[in-house]
Amino acid sequence: MHNKGAVVGIFGFAGKRVAVTGSYSGMGRAAVEHLLADGAEVHALDLRENELAVTSFQPLDLRDPAAIDQAATKLARSLDGPLDVLLNCAGLPHSSFTAPDIMQVNFFGLRRLTEAMLPAMTSGGAIASIASKAGINWPEQLDAIQELLALGDDDAAGEWFAARPELAEHAYGFSKACVIVYTMARAAHLAPRGIRMNAISPGATDTPMMEHFRKKRTDEQLRKSTGGIGRMSRPEEQALPLLFLAADAASYVSGVNLVIDGGALGGFVTGELAPPEVPQYAGVRGGAGIGA
């Protein structure tokens, strides 16, 4: 197991039951490694299985709603007690997949699995999802996203999205903006049950997914996206904050979207750094992406 930089014991996951989607590689794998080092009971879900010594593994394609329902039912029945933590780490990048598939995996599938696992969670439970800095313009899209969120049926939601080609053109960023708004909205409803829900929005990160992003970003755009720090983050530099948000150490933190980009967004908003010329940063100087 890759233990470079592992932080053992500080998050208190020992003995906790944790489900992780997107466990094969990247940030999801890094999260699993730290959870195992911390003594957690890890249940992994992904298209592919890696060599990590998790308690259980289920193959799962988030593009398939029926498979999501079956995986959630099987996992809930297999647990010896409530599910303590759900980490939504699976996702599809832009440029290599269709807009409907990107929306299905990044948002519709994430939402369906989360809602299906909620009955297995009790007070003290936590959900943490990986969104993206590509969704920082969610305030400008809030009305549209809330209209979509009101459609609880996946088929109706898919039809809503298909009827808006302007959103499909930027499906990755929009899907991640939906994750951010869903996290904030759902957290408000889950609070009375004692269940917290948060998200992180990573900046450029050195994972296998980056090769797909390079198809739509120049080297200069990627360099500028890292701000003054001048390098991409490592997967564990995203996984550790994700785990913090799901840990008891963050017991009063909910409804938060934590941007993790080495300070780049702060520089863009204040005008201290020039953002890359890509659509999601068009209004950043005016505070887009900060929210209220």
Salt bridges, closest charged atoms under 4 A:
GLU33 OE2 - ARG29 NE 3.09
GLU41 OE2 - HIS43 NE2 2.72
GLU51 OE2 - ARG29 NH2 2.55
ASP61 OD1 - ARG63 NE 2.98
ASP69 OD2 - ARG112 NH2 2.82
ASP84 OD2 - ARG17 NH2 3.99
ASP101 OD2 - ARG63 NH1 3.89
GLU115 OE2 - ARG186 NE 2.74
GLU147 OE2 - ARG164 NH2 3.39
ASP154 OD1 - ARG111 NH2 3.75
ASP154 OD2 - ARG112 NH1 2.86
ASP219 OD1 - ARG214 NH1 3.60
GLU220 OE2 - ARG223 NH2 2.72
GLU236 OE2 - ARG234 NE 3.37
GLU237 OE2 - ARG231 NH2 2.86
GLU237 OE2 - ARG234 NH2 3.30
ASP248 OD1 - LYS16 NZ 2.83
ASP261 OD2 - LYS133 NZ 2.81
